[in-house]
Amino acid sequence: MMDGAICYVEFFTSDLKRSERFYAHAFGWRFHAREGWDAFLFFETPEGIGGMFKEKAEAITQLGSIVHVKTSDIDATLDGVVQAGGTIIMSKTEKSPRDPTAGHFALVEDDVGNRIGLST
C-alpha cells in the first residue's frame, strides 16, 4: 500500500449490530469481531479496504469526514441504501457537467446518522 492510500476507515455508531446489518445489506461488507475489542466491530469491503465501527452512546453529528464508496451502479446502490433503512441526502449528481465521462456521485446517510458518499 502506498503512502496516502486509505488504509482503514473508522465510523461511530450507537448500535453495532444495526450498523452491521445496514452495511452488509447496502454494500456487501463482511464483518467480524475481535476478542477483547467489545466496543468495536471490524469490517472488510469487497475490495479489501476495511476498518471498524466504534460503539459510542453519544449522538452521531453531521460534522466530520465523508468516506466515498465506489459503485458501478449508483441507482441500484441508492435503492439498496433505502431498503436497508438509510436516507438519500443528495441524489445522483453529475461530478462534472462539462465532462460526462467523470461519472456521478450521491450522498446518503446510514440508519444511525453517518454520511457516506457514493461514487461511480
ROSE-4610 file (N, C-alpha, C; in Angstrom, 1 decimal, always signed):
// ROSE-4610
residu = [M/M/M/M/M/M/D/D/D/G/G/G/A/A/A/I/I/I/C/C/C/Y/Y/Y/V/V/V/E/E/E/F/F/F/F/F/F/T/T/T/S/S/S/D/D/D/L/L/L/K/K/K/R/R/R/S/S/S/E/E/E/R/R/R/F/F/F/Y/Y/Y/A/A/A/H/H/H/A/A/A/F/F/F/G/G/G/W/W/W/R/R/R/F/F/F/H/H/H/A/A/A/R/R/R/E/E/E/G/G/G/W/W/W/D/D/D/A/A/A/F/F/F/L/L/L/F/F/F/F/F/F/E/E/E/T/T/T/P/P/P/E/E/E/G/G/G/I/I/I/G/G/G/G/G/G/M/M/M/F/F/F/K/K/K/E/E/E/K/K/K/A/A/A/E/E/E/A/A/A/I/I/I/T/T/T/Q/Q/Q/L/L/L/G/G/G/S/S/S/I/I/I/V/V/V/H/H/H/V/V/V/K/K/K/T/T/T/S/S/S/D/D/D/I/I/I/D/D/D/A/A/A/T/T/T/L/L/L/D/D/D/G/G/G/V/V/V/V/V/V/Q/Q/Q/A/A/A/G/G/G/G/G/G/T/T/T/I/I/I/I/I/I/M/M/M/S/S/S/K/K/K/T/T/T/E/E/E/K/K/K/S/S/S/P/P/P/R/R/R/D/D/D/P/P/P/T/T/T/A/A/A/G/G/G/H/H/H/F/F/F/A/A/A/L/L/L/V/V/V/E/E/E/D/D/D/D/D/D/V/V/V/G/G/G/N/N/N/R/R/R/I/I/I/G/G/G/L/L/L/S/S/S/T/T/T]
num = [1/1/1/2/2/2/3/3/3/4/4/4/5/5/5/6/6/6/7/7/7/8/8/8/9/9/9/10/10/10/11/11/11/12/12/12/13/13/13/14/14/14/15/15/15/16/16/16/17/17/17/18/18/18/19/19/19/20/20/20/21/21/21/22/22/22/23/23/23/24/24/24/25/25/25/26/26/26/27/27/27/28/28/28/29/29/29/30/30/30/31/31/31/32/32/32/33/33/33/34/34/34/35/35/35/36/36/36/37/37/37/38/38/38/39/39/39/40/40/40/41/41/41/42/42/42/43/43/43/44/44/44/45/45/45/46/46/46/47/47/47/48/48/48/49/49/49/50/50/50/51/51/51/52/52/52/53/53/53/54/54/54/55/55/55/56/56/56/57/57/57/58/58/58/59/59/59/60/60/60/61/61/61/62/62/62/63/63/63/64/64/64/65/65/65/66/66/66/67/67/67/68/68/68/69/69/69/70/70/70/71/71/71/72/72/72/73/73/73/74/74/74/75/75/75/76/76/76/77/77/77/78/78/78/79/79/79/80/80/80/81/81/81/82/82/82/83/83/83/84/84/84/85/85/85/86/86/86/87/87/87/88/88/88/89/89/89/90/90/90/91/91/91/92/92/92/93/93/93/94/94/94/95/95/95/96/96/96/97/97/97/98/98/98/99/99/99/100/100/100/101/101/101/102/102/102/103/103/103/104/104/104/105/105/105/106/106/106/107/107/107/108/108/108/109/109/109/110/110/110/111/111/111/112/112/112/113/113/113/114/114/114/115/115/115/116/116/116/117/117/117/118/118/118/119/119/119/120/120/120]
x = [+0.8/+0.0/+0.9/+0.6/+1.4/+1.0/+1.9/+1.6/+0.4/-0.5/-1.6/-2.9/-2.7/-3.9/-4.7/-6.0/-6.8/-6.5/-6.1/-5.7/-6.8/-7.7/-8.9/-9.8/-11.0/-12.0/-12.6/-12.8/-13.4/-14.7/-15.8/-17.1/-17.5/-18.4/-19.0/-20.5/-21.0/-22.3/-22.9/-24.2/-24.8/-25.3/-25.1/-25.6/-24.8/-23.9/-23.0/-23.8/-24.7/-25.5/-26.3/-26.9/-27.7/-26.8/-25.6/-24.7/-24.2/-24.0/-23.6/-24.6/-25.9/-27.0/-27.1/-27.0/-27.1/-26.0/-24.7/-23.6/-23.5/-23.8/-23.8/-24.9/-26.0/-27.1/-26.9/-26.5/-26.4/-25.2/-24.0/-22.8/-22.1/-22.6/-22.0/-20.7/-20.6/-19.4/-19.4/-18.3/-18.2/-17.7/-18.2/-17.9/-17.4/-16.5/-16.0/-15.7/-15.8/-15.4/-14.0/-13.4/-12.1/-12.1/-11.5/-11.5/-10.9/-11.6/-11.1/-11.4/-12.1/-12.5/-14.0/-14.6/-16.0/-16.8/-16.2/-16.9/-16.6/-16.0/-15.7/-16.2/-16.5/-16.8/-16.0/-15.3/-14.4/-15.0/-14.7/-15.3/-14.3/-14.6/-13.8/-14.8/-14.4/-15.2/-14.9/-15.7/-15.4/-14.0/-13.5/-12.1/-11.0/-11.4/-10.4/-10.1/-10.5/-10.3/-11.2/-10.8/-11.7/-11.5/-12.0/-12.0/-12.8/-13.3/-14.1/-15.2/-16.2/-17.2/-16.9/-17.0/-16.8/-18.1/-18.6/-19.8/-19.7/-20.5/-20.5/-21.9/-22.2/-23.6/-24.0/-23.0/-23.4/-24.0/-24.8/-25.5/-24.4/-24.7/-23.8/-24.0/-23.0/-23.1/-23.0/-23.3/-23.2/-21.8/-20.9/-19.6/-18.6/-17.6/-16.5/-16.4/-15.5/-15.1/-16.2/-16.2/-17.2/-16.4/-16.6/-16.0/-16.8/-16.2/-16.9/-16.7/-17.8/-17.9/-18.0/-17.2/-17.2/-18.4/-19.1/-20.2/-20.3/-20.6/-20.7/-22.1/-23.1/-24.5/-25.1/-25.0/-25.3/-26.8/-27.7/-29.1/-29.4/-28.9/-29.1/-28.6/-27.5/-26.9/-27.8/-28.3/-29.2/-30.5/-31.0/-32.1/-31.8/-30.6/-30.1/-30.0/-29.5/-29.4/-30.8/-31.8/-33.1/-33.7/-33.5/-34.1/-33.4/-32.2/-31.5/-31.9/-32.7/-33.1/-32.4/-31.5/-30.8/-31.6/-31.0/-31.7/-30.8/-31.4/-30.7/-30.6/-29.4/-29.3/-29.1/-28.4/-28.2/-28.3/-29.3/-29.5/-28.4/-28.4/-27.4/-27.1/-25.9/-25.5/-24.2/-24.2/-23.0/-21.8/-20.7/-19.5/-19.0/-19.2/-18.7/-19.7/-20.5/-21.4/-20.6/-19.4/-18.6/-17.9/-17.9/-17.2/-18.2/-19.0/-19.9/-19.2/-18.0/-17.2/-16.8/-16.9/-16.5/-17.3/-18.5/-19.4/-20.3/-20.8/-21.8/-21.4/-22.0/-21.9/-23.2/-23.4/-24.6/-24.1/-25.0/-24.7/-25.8/-25.5/-26.5/-26.2/-27.2/-27.0/-27.4/-26.6/-27.0/-28.0/-28.5/-29.6/-29.2/-28.0/-27.6/-27.0/-27.0/-26.6/-25.3/-24.5/-23.3/-23.5/-22.8/-22.9/-21.9/-22.4/-21.5/-21.7/-20.6/-20.6/-20.6/-21.3/-21.3/-20.7/-19.8/-19.1/-19.0/-19.3/-19.1/-17.7]
y = [-1.2/+0.0/+1.2/+2.2/+3.4/+4.4/+5.3/+6.4/+7.2/+7.6/+8.4/+7.6/+6.3/+5.4/+5.3/+5.1/+4.9/+3.5/+3.4/+2.1/+1.5/+2.3/+1.9/+3.1/+2.8/+3.8/+3.5/+4.5/+4.4/+5.1/+4.4/+5.0/+4.9/+5.8/+5.7/+5.3/+4.6/+4.1/+4.0/+4.1/+3.9/+2.4/+1.6/+0.3/-0.6/-1.4/-2.2/-3.1/-3.8/-4.8/-4.1/-3.0/-2.3/-1.8/-1.3/-0.9/-2.0/-3.2/-4.4/-4.8/-4.8/-5.2/-4.2/-2.9/-1.9/-2.0/-2.0/-2.1/-3.4/-4.5/-5.8/-5.8/-5.3/-5.3/-4.3/-3.1/-2.0/-2.2/-2.6/-2.7/-4.0/-5.0/-6.3/-6.4/-5.6/-5.6/-6.8/-7.4/-8.6/-8.1/-8.6/-8.1/-9.2/-8.9/-9.8/-9.1/-9.8/-9.3/-9.7/-9.0/-9.4/-9.5/-10.6/-10.8/-9.6/-9.2/-8.0/-6.7/-6.6/-5.3/-5.2/-5.3/-5.3/-4.1/-3.0/-1.8/-1.5/-2.5/-2.4/-3.5/-3.3/-4.3/-4.0/-4.9/-4.7/-5.2/-4.5/-4.9/-4.9/-5.5/-5.5/-5.4/-4.5/-4.3/-5.3/-5.5/-6.4/-6.3/-5.1/-4.8/-5.0/-5.2/-5.5/-4.3/-3.1/-2.0/-2.2/-1.9/-2.1/-1.1/-1.4/-0.5/-1.1/-0.1/-0.5/+0.4/-0.1/+0.7/+0.7/+1.9/+2.0/+2.5/+1.7/+2.0/+3.1/+4.2/+5.3/+5.6/+6.0/+6.3/+7.7/+8.6/+9.9/+9.9/+11.0/+11.1/+11.3/+10.8/+11.0/+12.4/+13.1/+14.5/+14.5/+15.6/+15.8/+16.3/+16.5/+17.1/+15.9/+16.2/+15.2/+14.8/+13.9/+13.4/+12.6/+12.6/+11.7/+10.7/+9.4/+8.4/+8.1/+8.0/+7.7/+6.2/+5.6/+4.2/+4.0/+3.3/+3.1/+2.2/+2.6/+1.8/+1.8/+0.7/+0.7/+1.0/+0.9/+1.2/+2.0/+3.3/+4.2/+4.1/+3.9/+3.8/+2.6/+1.5/+0.2/+0.4/+1.1/+1.3/+2.2/+3.2/+4.1/+3.4/+2.5/+1.6/+0.8/+0.2/-0.7/+0.1/+1.3/+2.2/+2.4/+2.7/+3.0/+1.7/+0.6/-0.7/-1.1/-0.7/-1.0/-0.1/+1.0/+1.9/+3.2/+3.5/+4.7/+5.8/+7.0/+8.1/+8.7/+9.1/+9.8/+11.3/+11.9/+13.3/+14.1/+13.6/+14.2/+13.1/+13.3/+12.2/+12.2/+11.2/+11.1/+12.4/+12.8/+14.1/+13.9/+14.6/+14.5/+15.2/+14.5/+15.1/+16.3/+16.3/+17.5/+17.6/+18.7/+18.8/+19.0/+19.4/+19.6/+18.3/+17.3/+16.0/+14.9/+14.4/+13.3/+12.0/+11.9/+10.6/+10.6/+11.8/+11.8/+11.0/+10.7/+9.8/+10.6/+10.0/+10.5/+10.3/+11.1/+10.9/+11.1/+10.7/+10.9/+10.9/+11.4/+11.5/+10.8/+9.9/+9.2/+9.2/+8.8/+8.7/+7.3/+6.6/+5.3/+5.4/+4.3/+4.3/+4.8/+5.2/+5.7/+7.1/+7.7/+9.1/+9.4/+8.4/+8.6/+8.9/+9.9/+10.3/+9.5/+9.0/+8.2/+8.8/+9.0/+9.4/+8.1/+8.2/+7.1/+7.7/+7.0/+7.5/+6.4/+6.8/+5.9/+6.1]
z = [+0.0/+0.0/+0.0/-0.8/-1.0/+0.1/+0.4/+1.3/+0.7/+1.5/+1.0/+0.7/+0.6/+0.3/+1.6/+1.4/+2.6/+3.1/+4.4/+4.9/+5.8/+6.4/+7.1/+7.4/+7.7/+8.0/+9.3/+10.1/+11.4/+11.4/+11.7/+11.9/+13.4/+13.8/+15.1/+14.9/+15.9/+15.8/+17.2/+17.4/+18.7/+18.8/+17.7/+17.7/+16.7/+17.2/+16.3/+15.4/+16.0/+15.2/+14.1/+14.4/+13.4/+12.3/+12.6/+11.6/+10.7/+11.4/+10.6/+9.6/+10.0/+9.1/+7.9/+8.2/+7.2/+6.1/+6.6/+5.6/+4.9/+5.6/+4.9/+3.8/+4.1/+3.1/+2.0/+2.3/+1.3/+0.5/+1.0/+0.3/+0.2/+0.9/+0.9/+1.7/+2.7/+3.6/+4.5/+4.8/+5.7/+7.1/+8.1/+9.5/+10.4/+11.3/+12.3/+13.6/+14.7/+16.0/+16.3/+17.2/+17.7/+19.2/+19.7/+21.2/+21.9/+22.9/+23.7/+23.2/+22.1/+21.4/+21.4/+22.6/+22.8/+22.2/+22.2/+21.7/+20.2/+19.5/+18.1/+17.3/+16.0/+15.1/+13.8/+13.4/+12.2/+10.9/+9.8/+8.5/+7.4/+6.3/+5.1/+4.0/+3.0/+1.8/+0.8/-0.3/-1.3/-1.9/-1.9/-2.5/-1.4/-0.2/+0.8/+1.7/+1.4/+2.3/+3.4/+4.6/+5.8/+6.8/+8.0/+9.1/+10.2/+11.0/+12.2/+12.5/+13.2/+13.8/+15.3/+15.9/+17.4/+18.0/+18.9/+19.6/+20.6/+20.4/+21.3/+21.6/+22.8/+23.2/+22.8/+22.5/+22.1/+20.7/+20.5/+19.2/+18.1/+16.9/+15.8/+15.3/+15.0/+14.5/+12.9/+12.3/+10.9/+10.5/+11.5/+11.2/+10.9/+10.2/+10.1/+8.6/+8.4/+7.0/+6.4/+5.1/+4.4/+3.6/+3.8/+3.1/+1.9/+0.7/-0.5/-0.9/-1.2/-1.5/-3.0/-3.7/-5.1/-5.5/-6.6/-7.0/-8.6/-9.2/-10.7/-11.1/-10.2/-10.5/-9.3/-9.5/-8.4/-8.1/-9.1/-8.9/-8.0/-8.4/-7.6/-6.2/-6.0/-4.7/-3.8/-4.5/-3.7/-3.3/-4.2/-3.8/-2.6/-2.6/-1.5/-0.2/-0.3/+0.9/+1.5/+0.7/+1.2/+1.8/+1.1/+1.5/+2.9/+3.1/+4.3/+5.5/+5.2/+6.2/+6.2/+5.2/+5.1/+4.4/+4.2/+3.6/+2.5/+1.5/+0.4/+0.8/+0.9/+1.3/+0.0/-0.9/-2.3/-3.3/-4.2/-5.2/-6.2/-7.1/-8.1/-8.8/-8.9/-9.4/-10.3/-11.4/-12.3/-11.5/-11.6/-11.0/-11.7/-13.0/-13.8/-15.0/-15.1/-16.2/-17.5/-17.5/-18.7/-19.2/-18.3/-18.7/-18.3/-19.2/-18.9/-18.6/-18.9/-18.5/-17.1/-16.4/-15.0/-14.0/-14.4/-13.6/-12.7/-11.7/-10.8/-9.3/-8.4/-7.0/-6.3/-5.1/-4.3/-2.9/-2.0/-0.6/+0.1/+1.0/+1.8/+3.2/+4.0/+5.5/+5.9/+6.7/+7.2/+8.2/+8.8/+9.7/+11.1/+11.4/+12.7/+12.5/+11.3/+11.1/+10.5/+10.1/+9.4/+7.9/+7.4/+6.0/+5.2/+4.0/+3.1/+1.7/+1.0/-0.4/-1.2/-2.3/-3.3/-4.6/-5.2/-6.4/-7.5/-8.7/-9.9/-10.5]
